[in-house]
């Protein structure tokens, strides 16, 4: 098509030329000829198909279940096989499930990748823009786990919400006691522990004698009985005691909800098939298994609100590997990673793509040979957050990863060291889940010797450049 020079055209001709440029084929290959675009909303969805499929190519459907099924029927009538929609809030979830159940290939795309051209924007234009981008294969499908993993994720996320609510209740209990000048938090480390809960419940039962309350403390408490009794002298205000009673009641209710989540999670995990070890190396020696059990047992004592069943055994059964053998990854971190990314790691080409998807790789902005910004991509991912928490626990670990983290911390600082070690943990998790490889800790001494040899080689290399010899 010959395009005349713009200076020779009047306003109407330039407007017509702009319309033709926008409507004509941009020269891209059509990858999805049977595509559709859906603009997801709260009360209605706007669906666009190719003009040759229906005289009315853009239609509006309400969000009721009957209308969603009618939407799927219309797409199938138009011969649509793949659909692109944005992940808008949680409004896309029912639509995704219905379209997936009908056998359509659903592309869940990021809104950042579908920004429209500048100017007026409407729901109809948004659906048509999604259709055009998806037709030419310009949209990338986002990760969405399988149905069984989504169920696990729902249970685990709900349980995490309850655990956070329990922590809030404990904080409010402590605040209420402080308002009554009960300085119990200054003599015991955890109000939710055995001693704290016995004393709080005795107070609500009507006990006011400090010595009697102090006698309820555990013998292992470092503070003396006199110090505990002294901290329990305060003003017993009825309104604050009422608040304390309500917080304890809410605390017990959330503990009950957590137990129910554990039961539902255990029942669902039992429906997973066993995954045998892929390699002979995956069978650990009895000494290694005993060491892993001791490490997990120690972590269970140190942690709080751990599952009421053997979650580690279930994870080993369904994954074929023991992720908790990696120092820094306990049962909670392993469960979070599996519930967020699943067990099938073939979606990512290698561990580097997986770490980049988690937002644990450098994303430097470079233009004209100049670095404008250094750092990682801003990614909100619960699996990455769990790996960062696991990396932060390596500070006092007497292992290979612990020594590496301390070296990174001294060289890069704590934030960058945590990101670097989270990247290392992500790589190890990927290899174990993808290839069935078991992790073997080579120990602190091996790392120190290897690091020393590396430094010696570096010194010899620098001395050779200066014409010197290290002896």
C-alpha positions in Angstrom: 0.0 0.0 0.0 1.5 3.3 -1.1 1.3 5.9 1.6 1.3 9.6 0.4 3.3 12.2 2.3 1.3 13.6 5.2 1.9 17.3 4.2 -0.1 16.7 1.0 -3.2 15.5 2.9 -6.0 17.5 4.4 -7.5 16.8 7.9 -10.1 14.4 6.6 -7.6 12.4 4.5 -5.1 12.2 7.4 -7.9 10.9 9.6 -8.8 8.3 7.0 -5.2 7.2 6.7 -4.9 6.8 10.4 -8.0 4.6 10.5 -6.6 2.4 7.7 -3.3 2.0 9.4 -5.0 0.9 12.6 -7.4 -1.5 10.8 -5.1 -3.1 8.2 -2.9 -6.1 8.9 0.2 -5.0 10.7 2.2 -7.7 9.0 2.4 -10.0 12.0 1.8 -13.8 11.7 -1.6 -14.9 13.0 -0.8 -17.5 15.7 -4.3 -17.9 17.2 -7.0 -17.5 14.5 -9.7 -18.8 16.8 -9.1 -16.3 19.5 -11.3 -14.2 21.7 -10.6 -11.4 24.2 -12.5 -10.8 27.4 -12.5 -7.6 29.5 -13.2 -8.8 33.0 -15.3 -6.7 35.4 -17.1 -6.8 38.7 -20.6 -6.8 37.3 -20.2 -7.6 33.6 -17.7 -9.1 31.1 -17.2 -7.7 27.6 -16.3 -10.4 25.1 -14.9 -9.8 21.6 -14.4 -12.2 18.7 -13.3 -11.8 15.2 -15.8 -9.9 13.0 -16.1 -12.8 10.6 -17.4 -15.1 13.4 -20.6 -13.2 14.3 -22.5 -10.2 13.1 -22.3 -8.8 16.6 -18.6 -9.4 17.5 -18.6 -7.7 20.9 -21.1 -8.7 23.5 -21.8 -8.0 27.2 -22.5 -10.7 29.7 -23.4 -10.4 33.3 -21.4 -12.2 36.0 -24.1 -14.6 37.1 -23.3 -18.2 36.7 -26.0 -18.7 34.0 -24.6 -15.8 32.0 -21.1 -17.2 32.3 -22.3 -20.5 30.8 -24.2 -18.6 28.1 -20.9 -16.8 27.4 -19.1 -20.1 27.0 -21.8 -21.4 24.7 -21.5 -18.3 22.5 -17.7 -18.7 22.3 -18.0 -22.4 21.2 -20.7 -21.4 18.7 -18.2 -18.9 17.2 -15.5 -21.6 16.9 -13.3 -20.0 19.5 -10.6 -22.3 21.0 -8.4 -19.9 23.0 -9.4 -16.9 25.2 -7.3 -14.1 26.7 -8.4 -12.4 29.8 -6.8 -10.2 32.4 -6.2 -11.3 36.1 -8.5 -8.5 37.5 -8.9 -9.0 41.3 -10.7 -12.3 41.9 -13.5 -11.6 39.3 -11.8 -13.8 36.7 -11.7 -17.0 38.8 -15.3 -18.2 38.2 -15.0 -17.4 34.5 -11.6 -19.2 34.2 -13.0 -22.4 35.8 -16.0 -22.5 33.5 -14.0 -21.8 30.3 -11.4 -24.4 31.3 -14.1 -26.9 32.0 -15.5 -26.4 28.5 -12.1 -27.3 27.0 -11.0 -23.8 26.0 -7.4 -22.8 26.3 -7.4 -19.8 28.6 -4.6 -17.3 28.6 -4.4 -15.5 31.9 -2.4 -12.3 31.1 -0.8 -9.6 33.1 -2.5 -6.2 32.9 1.0 -4.6 32.5 1.4 -6.4 29.2 -1.9 -5.3 27.7 -1.8 -1.5 28.1 -3.9 0.1 25.4 -2.9 3.0 23.2 -3.3 6.5 24.7 -6.7 8.1 24.4 -10.2 7.2 25.5 -10.6 3.7 26.9 -13.7 1.7 27.1 -14.6 -1.9 28.0 -15.4 -2.6 24.3 -12.1 -1.3 23.2 -10.2 -3.2 25.9 -11.8 -6.5 24.8 -11.0 -5.8 21.2 -7.4 -4.9 22.1 -7.0 -8.1 24.0 -8.4 -10.0 21.0 -5.9 -8.4 18.6 -2.9 -8.9 20.8 -3.8 -12.5 21.4 -4.5 -13.2 17.8 -0.9 -12.3 16.8 0.6 -14.1 19.8 1.8 -11.0 21.6 0.5 -12.1 25.1 2.3 -14.3 27.5 0.3 -16.8 29.6 0.7 -16.4 33.3 1.4 -19.3 35.6 -1.7 -20.9 37.2 -1.3 -24.2 39.1 -3.3 -27.3 38.5 -6.7 -27.8 40.2 -5.4 -30.1 43.0 -2.6 -27.7 43.8 -5.0 -24.8 43.9 -7.0 -26.7 46.6 -3.8 -27.1 48.7 -3.0 -23.4 48.2 -6.5 -22.4 49.4 -6.2 -24.4 52.6 -2.7 -23.2 53.3 -3.4 -19.6 52.6 -6.5 -19.7 54.8 -4.4 -21.3 57.6 -1.8 -18.6 57.2 -4.5 -15.9 57.6 -5.6 -17.6 60.9 -2.0 -17.8 62.1 -1.6 -14.0 61.6 -4.9 -13.5 63.4 -3.6 -15.5 66.3 -0.5 -13.3 66.5 -2.8 -10.2 66.5 -4.8 -11.6 69.4 -1.6 -12.2 71.4 -0.5 -8.6 70.8 -3.8 -7.3 72.0 -3.6 -9.5 75.1 -0.2 -8.1 75.8 -1.4 -4.5 75.2 -4.4 -5.1 77.6 -2.1 -6.5 80.3 0.3 -3.5 79.9 -2.6 -1.1 80.3 -3.4 -2.8 83.7 0.4 -2.5 84.5 0.8 -6.3 84.4 4.4 -6.5 83.2 4.2 -10.2 82.4 5.8 -9.7 79.0 9.0 -8.5 80.7 9.6 -11.7 82.5 8.5 -14.3 80.0 9.4 -14.4 76.3 6.1 -15.5 74.8 2.6 -14.8 76.1 1.2 -17.7 73.9 3.4 -20.2 75.7 2.6 -22.7 78.4 3.3 -20.3 81.3 1.6 -17.2 79.7 -1.6 -18.9 78.9 -1.9 -20.6 82.3 -1.5 -17.2 84.0 -3.8 -15.3 81.7 -6.6 -17.9 82.1 -6.2 -18.0 85.8 -6.6 -14.2 85.9 -9.8 -14.5 83.9 -11.0 -17.2 86.3 -10.8 -14.7 89.1 -7.3 -15.3 90.6 -5.6 -12.1 91.8 -2.9 -13.2 94.2 0.5 -12.6 92.6 2.2 -15.5 94.4 -0.5 -18.0 93.4 -0.3 -16.8 89.8 3.5 -17.0 89.8 3.4 -20.6 91.0 1.7 -21.5 87.7 4.9 -20.8 85.8 7.0 -23.5 84.2 10.1 -24.6 86.1 12.2 -23.8 83.0 11.4 -20.1 83.1 14.6 -18.1 83.7 12.9 -15.5 85.8 12.5 -16.2 89.5 9.1 -16.7 91.1 9.5 -13.4 93.0 10.1 -11.5 89.7 7.1 -13.1 88.1 4.9 -12.3 91.2 6.2 -8.7 91.2 5.2 -8.3 87.5 1.7 -9.5 88.3 0.8 -6.6 90.6 -1.4 -4.2 88.7 -4.8 -2.5 88.5 -7.6 -5.0 87.7 -9.9 -2.8 85.6 -13.2 -4.5 84.7 -13.3 -3.0 81.2 -9.8 -4.2 80.4 -10.5 -7.7 81.8 -13.5 -7.8 79.5 -11.3 -7.0 76.5 -8.8 -9.7 77.7 -11.6 -12.2 77.9 -12.7 -11.5 74.4 -9.2 -11.7 73.0 -8.7 -15.1 74.7 -12.0 -16.3 73.3 -10.9 -15.2 69.8 -7.5 -16.8 70.3 -9.2 -20.2 71.1 -11.5 -19.8 68.1 -8.6 -19.2 65.7 -6.7 -22.2 67.1 -9.8 -24.3 66.4 -10.0 -22.9 62.8 -6.3 -23.7 62.3 -6.9 -27.3 63.4 -9.8 -27.6 61.0 -7.5 -26.3 58.2 -5.0 -29.0 59.1 -7.6 -31.7 59.0 -8.8 -30.5 55.5 -5.3 -30.2 54.2 -4.3 -33.7 55.5 -7.4 -35.2 53.9 -6.7 -33.6 50.6 -3.0 -34.5 50.5 -3.9 -38.2 51.0 -5.7 -38.1 47.6 -2.3 -37.4 45.9 -0.6 -40.3 44.3 2.8 -41.4 45.6 5.8 -40.2 43.6 8.7 -42.7 43.9 12.3 -41.5 43.8 13.6 -41.0 40.3 17.3 -41.7 41.0 19.1 -44.2 43.3 20.8 -41.2 45.0 17.4 -40.0 46.2 17.4 -42.8 48.8 19.1 -41.3 51.8 21.3 -43.2 54.2 19.9 -44.0 57.6 22.3 -41.6 59.2 21.2 -38.8 56.9 17.6 -39.6 57.7 18.2 -39.5 61.4 20.0 -36.2 61.1 17.1 -34.7 59.1 14.6 -35.9 61.7 16.6 -34.3 64.5 16.8 -31.1 62.6 13.0 -31.1 61.9 12.2 -32.0 65.5 14.4 -29.1 66.7 12.6 -26.7 64.3 9.2 -27.9 65.5 10.1 -27.1 69.1 11.3 -23.6 68.1 8.4 -22.8 65.9 4.7 -22.2 66.7 1.4 -23.3 65.2 3.0 -26.2 63.4 0.6 -28.6 61.6 -1.0 -31.2 63.8 -0.1 -34.0 61.4 3.2 -35.2 59.8 3.2 -32.7 57.0 6.8 -33.5 56.1 6.0 -37.1 55.5 3.1 -36.2 53.2 5.3 -33.8 51.2 8.0 -36.4 50.8 5.4 -38.9 49.6 3.8 -36.7 46.9 7.1 -35.0 45.7 9.5 -37.9 45.9 12.2 -35.8 47.6 12.7 -34.3 51.1 13.0 -30.5 50.7 13.6 -30.1 54.4 17.1 -31.6 54.0 18.1 -28.2 52.5 19.3 -26.1 55.5 17.0 -23.1 55.9 13.9 -24.8 54.5 11.6 -26.2 57.1 8.2 -27.9 56.6 6.3 -24.6 56.5 8.6 -23.1 53.8 8.4 -26.3 51.8 4.6 -26.4 52.0 4.4 -22.8 50.9 6.6 -23.3 47.9 4.7 -26.5 46.8 1.3 -24.9 47.3 2.3 -21.8 45.2 4.3 -23.4 42.4 3.1 -27.0 42.4 5.1 -30.2 41.8 5.5 -30.0 38.0 8.6 -27.8 37.3 8.8 -28.5 33.6 6.9 -25.2 32.9 10.2 -23.4 33.5 13.0 -24.3 31.1 15.7 -24.3 33.8 16.4 -23.1 37.3 17.4 -19.6 36.1 14.0 -19.1 34.5 12.4 -20.3 37.7 14.4 -17.9 39.9 13.6 -15.0 37.5 9.9 -15.8 37.7 10.2 -15.6 41.5 11.9 -12.2 41.2 15.2 -13.3 42.7 17.4 -12.4 39.7 19.0 -9.0 38.9 17.0 -6.8 36.6 19.3 -3.9 35.8 17.9 -1.1 33.7 20.6 -0.2 31.1 20.3 2.3 28.3 23.1 3.8 26.3 25.6 1.7 28.2 24.6 3.4 31.5 23.0 1.5 34.3 19.9 3.5 35.4 18.8 1.1 38.2 20.1 -2.0 39.9 18.0 -4.5 41.7 15.4 -7.2 41.3 12.0 -7.0 39.8 9.2 -6.1 42.1 7.3 -9.4 42.3 4.7 -10.2 44.9 5.1 -14.0 45.3 4.5 -15.9 48.5 7.0 -18.6 47.5 9.7 -16.0 47.1 8.8 -14.5 50.4 9.0 -17.9 52.1 12.4 -18.6 50.5 13.7 -15.2 51.8 12.5 -16.1 55.3 14.3 -19.4 55.0 17.5 -17.7 53.8 17.4 -15.3 56.8 17.5 -18.2 59.2 21.0 -19.3 57.9 22.8 -16.7 59.9 23.8 -19.1 62.7 23.7 -22.3 60.7 26.8 -24.5 60.8 26.5 -25.7 57.3 27.7 -25.0 53.8 24.8 -22.7 53.1 25.2 -21.0 56.4 28.9 -20.2 55.7 28.0 -18.9 52.3 25.3 -16.7 53.6 27.6 -15.2 56.2 30.2 -14.4 53.6 27.5 -12.8 51.4 26.2 -10.8 54.4 29.7 -9.4 55.2 30.3 -8.6 51.5 27.0 -7.4 50.3 25.0 -6.5 53.4 21.9 -8.3 54.8 19.2 -7.4 52.2 21.3 -8.4 49.2 22.6 -11.5 51.0 19.1 -12.7 51.7 18.1 -12.3 48.1 21.2 -14.1 46.9 20.6 -17.0 49.3 16.9 -17.1 48.4 18.0 -17.5 44.8 20.3 -20.3 45.8 17.5 -22.1 47.7 15.2 -21.6 44.7 17.7 -23.3 42.4 18.1 -26.2 44.9 14.3 -26.6 45.1 13.9 -26.6 41.4 16.6 -29.3 40.9 15.1 -31.5 43.5 11.5 -31.3 42.2 12.4 -31.4 38.6 15.1 -34.1 38.5 14.5 -35.9 41.8 18.0 -35.0 43.1 18.6 -35.1 46.8 20.5 -32.4 48.6 23.6 -33.3 50.5 25.2 -30.8 52.8 29.0 -30.8 52.4 29.5 -29.0 55.6 31.1 -25.8 57.0 34.6 -27.1 56.8 34.3 -28.0 53.1 33.1 -24.5 52.3 35.9 -22.8 54.2 38.6 -24.9 52.5 37.1 -24.3 49.1 36.9 -20.5 49.8 40.5 -20.5 51.0 41.7 -22.3 47.8 39.7 -19.8 45.7 41.4 -16.9 47.5 44.8 -18.4 47.0 44.2 -18.8 43.2 43.0 -15.2 43.0 46.1 -13.9 44.8 48.4 -15.9 42.5 46.6 -14.6 39.5 47.0 -11.0 40.7 50.6 -11.5 41.5 51.3 -13.0 38.0 49.9 -9.8 36.5 52.4 -7.8 38.5 55.3 -10.1 37.6 55.5 -11.5 41.1 55.4 -15.1 42.5 53.6 -16.2 45.6 55.6 -18.7 47.6 
